Amino acid sequence: MTNPFDRPDTDYRVLVDDRRQHSLWPSTVPVPAGWTVAFGPAGRADCLEFTAATWTDPRPASACPVEHRPARPAPASPDASGPQARPGTKAAEGETAS
């Protein structure tokens, strides 16, 4: 059996905990207590791109000075279909693909 955390052909979610730590999580595995969906479900590459764009300081929030703590991302909409807009993309800025 293939480890669900290593499958490139499955959808994932980006989870965030109260310390602002991020985790790539298979969409087929239930979200553990204490974690919130910040992005997805989407392909692995899209989730990694989202994480790279939003998790710029890997220190736990408690280790960052208050003025440097990143804002917690808004939870993903549970009824959204398809990948969500990533910061800095045309979709995130309200433009549609042509």
KEMARVO-359823 format. One record per atom (N, C-alpha, C, CB): chain; atom name; x, y negated, z negated. Coordinates in nm, 2 decimals. Last residue first. Glycine has a CB too. Layout:
<pts>
   mol   atom       px       py       pz
     A     CA        X        Y        Z
...
</pts>
This chain:
<pts>
   mol   atom       px       py       pz
     A      N    -0.89    -3.42     1.95
     A     CA    -0.96    -3.44     2.08
     A      C    -0.93    -3.33     2.17
     A     CB    -0.91    -3.57     2.14
     A      N    -0.98    -3.41     1.60
     A     CA    -0.90    -3.36     1.71
     A      C    -0.97    -3.38     1.85
     A     CB    -0.86    -3.21     1.70
     A      N    -1.06    -3.71     1.42
     A     CA    -1.09    -3.57     1.47
     A      C    -1.00    -3.54     1.59
     A     CB    -1.24    -3.56     1.51
     A      N    -0.96    -3.88     1.13
     A     CA    -0.97    -3.87     1.27
     A      C    -1.00    -3.72     1.31
     A     CB    -0.84    -3.91     1.34
     A      N    -0.93    -3.90     0.85
     A     CA    -1.06    -3.91     0.91
     A      C    -1.07    -3.91     1.06
     A     CB    -1.11    -4.04     0.86
     A      N    -0.68    -3.83     0.76
     A     CA    -0.71    -3.98     0.78
     A      C    -0.84    -4.00     0.84
     A     CB    -0.60    -4.04     0.86
     A      N    -0.68    -3.56     0.77
     A     CA    -0.68    -3.62     0.64
     A      C    -0.71    -3.77     0.65
     A     CB    -0.55    -3.60     0.57
     A      N    -0.65    -3.53     1.05
     A     CA    -0.78    -3.49     0.98
     A      C    -0.79    -3.55     0.84
     A     CB    -0.79    -3.33     0.97
     A      N    -0.39    -3.62     1.09
     A     CA    -0.50    -3.70     1.14
     A      C    -0.64    -3.66     1.08
     A     CB    -0.52    -3.68     1.30
     A      N    -0.20    -3.59     0.78
     A     CA    -0.25    -3.54     0.91
     A      C    -0.36    -3.63     0.96
     A     CB    -0.29    -3.39     0.91
     A      N    -0.13    -3.68     0.53
     A     CA    -0.05    -3.72     0.64
     A      C    -0.10    -3.67     0.78
     A     CB     0.09    -3.68     0.62
     A      N    -0.23    -3.38     0.36
     A     CA    -0.20    -3.52     0.36
     A      C    -0.11    -3.56     0.47
     A     CB    -0.13    -3.56     0.22
     A      N    -0.44    -3.16     0.55
     A     CA    -0.32    -3.18     0.47
     A      C    -0.29    -3.33     0.47
     A     CB    -0.20    -3.10     0.53
     A      N    -0.77    -3.05     0.53
     A     CA    -0.68    -3.14     0.59
     A      C    -0.56    -3.16     0.49
     A     CB    -0.75    -3.28     0.61
     A      N    -0.82    -2.69     0.50
     A     CA    -0.85    -2.83     0.46
     A      C    -0.74    -2.92     0.52
     A     CB    -0.86    -2.85     0.31
     A      N    -0.92    -2.43     0.71
     A     CA    -0.82    -2.50     0.64
     A      C    -0.86    -2.64     0.61
     A     CB    -0.68    -2.49     0.71
     A      N    -1.27    -2.31     0.68
     A     CA    -1.14    -2.33     0.75
     A      C    -1.04    -2.41     0.66
     A     CB    -1.16    -2.40     0.88
     A      N    -1.53    -2.47     0.52
     A     CA    -1.49    -2.37     0.61
     A      C    -1.36    -2.40     0.68
     A     CB    -1.60    -2.34     0.72
     A      N    -1.62    -2.52     0.19
     A     CA    -1.55    -2.57     0.30
     A      C    -1.51    -2.45     0.39
     A     CB    -1.42    -2.65     0.26
     A      N    -1.73    -2.45    -0.05
     A     CA    -1.81    -2.42     0.07
     A      C    -1.74    -2.47     0.20
     A     CB    -1.95    -2.48     0.06
     A      N    -1.56    -2.54    -0.25
     A     CA    -1.59    -2.39    -0.24
     A      C    -1.66    -2.36    -0.11
     A     CB    -1.66    -2.34    -0.36
     A      N    -1.31    -2.77    -0.20
     A     CA    -1.45    -2.75    -0.19
     A      C    -1.48    -2.60    -0.17
     A     CB    -1.52    -2.84    -0.08
     A      N    -1.04    -2.77    -0.43
     A     CA    -1.09    -2.75    -0.29
     A      C    -1.24    -2.73    -0.30
     A     CB    -1.02    -2.62    -0.23
     A      N    -0.99    -3.03    -0.67
     A     CA    -1.01    -2.89    -0.63
     A      C    -1.07    -2.88    -0.49
     A     CB    -1.11    -2.83    -0.73
     A      N    -0.73    -3.28    -0.62
     A     CA    -0.87    -3.25    -0.63
     A      C    -0.90    -3.10    -0.59
     A     CB    -0.96    -3.34    -0.54
     A      N    -0.41    -3.25    -0.79
     A     CA    -0.50    -3.25    -0.67
     A      C    -0.64    -3.22    -0.70
     A     CB    -0.44    -3.15    -0.56
     A      N    -0.31    -3.46    -1.04
     A     CA    -0.36    -3.33    -1.01
     A      C    -0.44    -3.34    -0.89
     A     CB    -0.44    -3.27    -1.13
     A      N    -0.04    -3.68    -0.98
     A     CA    -0.18    -3.66    -1.00
     A      C    -0.22    -3.52    -0.97
     A     CB    -0.27    -3.76    -0.92
     A      N     0.28    -3.64    -1.13
     A     CA     0.20    -3.64    -1.01
     A      C     0.05    -3.62    -1.05
     A     CB     0.23    -3.53    -0.91
     A      N     0.45    -3.85    -1.35
     A     CA     0.37    -3.73    -1.33
     A      C     0.28    -3.74    -1.21
     A     CB     0.29    -3.70    -1.46
     A      N     0.59    -4.08    -1.41
     A     CA     0.63    -4.00    -1.29
     A      C     0.55    -3.87    -1.27
     A     CB     0.77    -3.97    -1.30
     A      N     0.49    -4.18    -1.64
     A     CA     0.48    -4.26    -1.53
     A      C     0.52    -4.19    -1.40
     A     CB     0.56    -4.39    -1.54
     A      N     0.57    -3.97    -1.82
     A     CA     0.43    -4.00    -1.79
     A      C     0.41    -4.08    -1.66
     A     CB     0.36    -4.07    -1.91
     A      N     0.84    -3.77    -1.72
     A     CA     0.79    -3.89    -1.79
     A      C     0.65    -3.92    -1.74
     A     CB     0.89    -4.01    -1.76
     A      N     0.80    -3.41    -1.72
     A     CA     0.81    -3.54    -1.65
     A      C     0.77    -3.66    -1.73
     A     CB     0.72    -3.53    -1.52
     A      N     0.73    -3.19    -1.86
     A     CA     0.87    -3.23    -1.86
     A      C     0.90    -3.36    -1.79
     A     CB     0.95    -3.11    -1.79
     A      N     0.46    -3.15    -1.83
     A     CA     0.51    -3.19    -1.96
     A      C     0.65    -3.23    -1.97
     A     CB     0.48    -3.07    -2.06
     A      N     0.45    -3.06    -1.56
     A     CA     0.40    -3.20    -1.60
     A      C     0.45    -3.24    -1.73
     A     CB     0.25    -3.21    -1.59
     A      N     0.74    -2.88    -1.47
     A     CA     0.61    -2.89    -1.53
     A      C     0.57    -3.03    -1.57
     A     CB     0.60    -2.79    -1.65
     A      N     0.91    -2.97    -1.17
     A     CA     0.91    -2.96    -1.31
     A      C     0.77    -2.95    -1.36
     A     CB     0.99    -3.08    -1.37
     A      N     0.91    -3.00    -0.89
     A     CA     0.87    -2.87    -0.94
     A      C     0.87    -2.86    -1.10
     A     CB     0.96    -2.77    -0.89
     A      N     0.78    -3.25    -0.71
     A     CA     0.86    -3.24    -0.83
     A      C     0.82    -3.11    -0.90
     A     CB     0.84    -3.36    -0.93
     A      N     0.61    -3.22    -0.50
     A     CA     0.74    -3.28    -0.47
     A      C     0.84    -3.27    -0.59
     A     CB     0.73    -3.42    -0.43
     A      N     0.37    -3.09    -0.38
     A     CA     0.44    -3.05    -0.50
     A      C     0.59    -3.09    -0.49
     A     CB     0.43    -2.90    -0.53
     A      N     0.28    -3.17    -0.13
     A     CA     0.22    -3.22    -0.25
     A      C     0.29    -3.19    -0.38
     A     CB     0.08    -3.16    -0.26
     A      N     0.43    -3.06     0.08
     A     CA     0.39    -3.20     0.09
     A      C     0.33    -3.26    -0.04
     A     CB     0.28    -3.22     0.19
     A      N     0.46    -2.79     0.00
     A     CA     0.58    -2.88     0.02
     A      C     0.54    -3.03     0.03
     A     CB     0.65    -2.84     0.16
     A      N     0.19    -2.72     0.00
     A     CA     0.27    -2.71    -0.12
     A      C     0.39    -2.80    -0.11
     A     CB     0.31    -2.57    -0.16
     A      N     0.13    -2.74     0.28
     A     CA     0.05    -2.82     0.18
     A      C     0.13    -2.83     0.05
     A     CB    -0.09    -2.76     0.15
     A      N     0.30    -2.54     0.37
     A     CA     0.31    -2.68     0.42
     A      C     0.25    -2.77     0.32
     A     CB     0.26    -2.70     0.56
     A      N     0.19    -2.31     0.25
     A     CA     0.33    -2.35     0.22
     A      C     0.36    -2.50     0.26
     A     CB     0.43    -2.26     0.29
     A      N    -0.05    -2.31     0.38
     A     CA    -0.05    -2.32     0.24
     A      C     0.09    -2.37     0.19
     A     CB    -0.08    -2.19     0.17
     A      N     0.02    -2.27     0.65
     A     CA    -0.05    -2.39     0.61
     A      C    -0.04    -2.42     0.46
     A     CB    -0.20    -2.39     0.66
     A      N     0.14    -2.01     0.63
     A     CA     0.22    -2.13     0.67
     A      C     0.16    -2.26     0.63
     A     CB     0.25    -2.12     0.82
     A      N    -0.08    -1.85     0.55
     A     CA     0.03    -1.87     0.46
     A      C     0.12    -1.99     0.50
     A     CB     0.12    -1.74     0.47
     A      N    -0.40    -2.00     0.63
     A     CA    -0.29    -1.92     0.66
     A      C    -0.17    -1.95     0.56
     A     CB    -0.25    -1.93     0.80
     A      N    -0.64    -2.06     0.37
     A     CA    -0.58    -2.09     0.49
     A      C    -0.46    -1.99     0.51
     A     CB    -0.53    -2.24     0.50
     A      N    -0.91    -2.15     0.14
     A     CA    -0.82    -2.05     0.20
     A      C    -0.77    -2.10     0.34
     A     CB    -0.89    -1.92     0.22
     A      N    -0.70    -2.44     0.06
     A     CA    -0.73    -2.31     0.12
     A      C    -0.88    -2.26     0.09
     A     CB    -0.64    -2.20     0.06
     A      N    -0.60    -2.59    -0.25
     A     CA    -0.60    -2.59    -0.10
     A      C    -0.63    -2.45    -0.06
     A     CB    -0.47    -2.63    -0.04
     A      N    -0.64    -2.57    -0.51
     A     CA    -0.61    -2.70    -0.46
     A      C    -0.62    -2.71    -0.31
     A     CB    -0.47    -2.75    -0.51
     A      N    -0.81    -2.40    -0.76
     A     CA    -0.78    -2.40    -0.61
     A      C    -0.76    -2.54    -0.57
     A     CB    -0.89    -2.33    -0.53
     A      N    -0.66    -2.37    -1.08
     A     CA    -0.76    -2.43    -0.99
     A      C    -0.72    -2.42    -0.85
     A     CB    -0.79    -2.58    -1.03
     A      N    -0.62    -2.17    -1.37
     A     CA    -0.57    -2.21    -1.24
     A      C    -0.69    -2.27    -1.16
     A     CB    -0.50    -2.10    -1.16
     A      N    -0.73    -2.06    -1.59
     A     CA    -0.63    -2.16    -1.61
     A      C    -0.58    -2.22    -1.49
     A     CB    -0.52    -2.11    -1.70
     A      N    -0.76    -1.72    -1.48
     A     CA    -0.81    -1.83    -1.57
     A      C    -0.69    -1.93    -1.59
     A     CB    -0.85    -1.77    -1.71
     A      N    -0.69    -1.65    -1.13
     A     CA    -0.68    -1.63    -1.27
     A      C    -0.73    -1.75    -1.36
     A     CB    -0.54    -1.59    -1.31
     A      N    -0.90    -1.57    -0.87
     A     CA    -0.82    -1.68    -0.92
     A      C    -0.81    -1.66    -1.07
     A     CB    -0.88    -1.82    -0.89
     A      N    -0.88    -1.24    -0.72
     A     CA    -0.95    -1.35    -0.80
     A      C    -0.85    -1.45    -0.86
     A     CB    -1.03    -1.28    -0.91
     A      N    -0.76    -1.20    -0.39
     A     CA    -0.74    -1.17    -0.53
     A      C    -0.80    -1.28    -0.61
     A     CB    -0.58    -1.17    -0.56
     A      N    -0.79    -1.29    -0.13
     A     CA    -0.87    -1.16    -0.17
     A      C    -0.85    -1.13    -0.32
     A     CB    -0.82    -1.05    -0.09
     A      N    -0.62    -1.49    -0.09
     A     CA    -0.76    -1.53    -0.11
     A      C    -0.85    -1.41    -0.15
     A     CB    -0.82    -1.59     0.02
     A      N    -0.32    -1.49    -0.28
     A     CA    -0.40    -1.43    -0.17
     A      C    -0.55    -1.46    -0.20
     A     CB    -0.38    -1.28    -0.17
     A      N    -0.15    -1.79    -0.36
     A     CA    -0.23    -1.68    -0.41
     A      C    -0.32    -1.62    -0.30
     A     CB    -0.32    -1.73    -0.52
     A      N     0.11    -1.97    -0.47
     A     CA     0.05    -1.92    -0.35
     A      C    -0.02    -1.79    -0.39
     A     CB     0.16    -1.90    -0.23
     A      N     0.10    -2.22    -0.71
     A     CA     0.12    -2.08    -0.68
     A      C     0.05    -2.05    -0.55
     A     CB     0.07    -2.00    -0.80
     A      N     0.24    -2.49    -0.91
     A     CA     0.17    -2.44    -0.79
     A      C     0.20    -2.29    -0.77
     A     CB     0.21    -2.52    -0.66
     A      N     0.20    -2.69    -1.20
     A     CA     0.27    -2.58    -1.13
     A      C     0.19    -2.53    -1.02
     A     CB     0.32    -2.47    -1.23
     A      N     0.07    -2.86    -1.36
     A     CA     0.09    -2.90    -1.22
     A      C     0.18    -2.81    -1.15
     A     CB     0.14    -3.04    -1.22
     A      N    -0.02    -2.76    -1.60
     A     CA     0.11    -2.82    -1.60
     A      C     0.16    -2.87    -1.46
     A     CB     0.22    -2.72    -1.65
     A      N    -0.26    -2.64    -1.53
     A     CA    -0.26    -2.77    -1.61
     A      C    -0.13    -2.84    -1.62
     A     CB    -0.32    -2.74    -1.75
     A      N    -0.20    -2.52    -1.20
     A     CA    -0.24    -2.50    -1.34
     A      C    -0.23    -2.64    -1.41
     A     CB    -0.15    -2.40    -1.41
     A      N    -0.32    -2.45    -0.87
     A     CA    -0.25    -2.54    -0.96
     A      C    -0.30    -2.52    -1.10
     A     CB    -0.27    -2.69    -0.91
     A      N    -0.29    -2.26    -0.57
     A     CA    -0.35    -2.28    -0.70
     A      C    -0.26    -2.37    -0.78
     A     CB    -0.36    -2.14    -0.78
     A      N    -0.37    -2.22    -0.25
     A     CA    -0.27    -2.28    -0.33
     A      C    -0.34    -2.31    -0.46
     A     CB    -0.20    -2.41    -0.27
     A      N    -0.45    -1.91    -0.09
     A     CA    -0.50    -2.04    -0.16
     A      C    -0.37    -2.09    -0.23
     A     CB    -0.62    -2.02    -0.25
     A      N    -0.45    -1.73     0.22
     A     CA    -0.40    -1.76     0.09
     A      C    -0.47    -1.89     0.04
     A     CB    -0.25    -1.78     0.08
     A      N    -0.52    -1.47     0.45
     A     CA    -0.54    -1.60     0.40
     A      C    -0.50    -1.62     0.26
     A     CB    -0.69    -1.65     0.42
     A      N    -0.27    -1.25     0.61
     A     CA    -0.39    -1.28     0.52
     A      C    -0.40    -1.42     0.49
     A     CB    -0.38    -1.19     0.40
     A      N    -0.03    -1.19     0.73
     A     CA    -0.15    -1.19     0.81
     A      C    -0.28    -1.21     0.73
     A     CB    -0.16    -1.06     0.89
     A      N     0.18    -1.16     0.56
     A     CA     0.18    -1.28     0.64
     A      C     0.05    -1.29     0.72
     A     CB     0.29    -1.28     0.74
     A      N     0.18    -1.04     0.23
     A     CA     0.12    -1.02     0.37
     A      C     0.11    -1.15     0.45
     A     CB    -0.02    -0.96     0.35
     A      N     0.26    -1.05    -0.03
     A     CA     0.36    -1.06     0.07
     A      C     0.31    -1.04     0.22
     A     CB     0.46    -0.95     0.05
     A      N     0.06    -1.01    -0.20
     A     CA     0.13    -1.14    -0.21
     A      C     0.23    -1.16    -0.10
     A     CB     0.19    -1.15    -0.35
     A      N    -0.03    -0.76    -0.18
     A     CA    -0.11    -0.86    -0.12
     A      C    -0.05    -1.00    -0.12
     A     CB    -0.24    -0.87    -0.19
     A      N     0.19    -0.51    -0.07
     A     CA     0.17    -0.60    -0.18
     A      C     0.09    -0.72    -0.12
     A     CB     0.30    -0.65    -0.24
     A      N     0.05    -0.22     0.08
     A     CA     0.13    -0.35     0.09
     A      C     0.09    -0.44    -0.02
     A     CB     0.10    -0.41     0.23
     A      N     0.08     0.12     0.00
     A     CA     0.00     0.00     0.00
     A      C     0.09    -0.12     0.00
     A     CB    -0.10     0.00    -0.12
</pts>
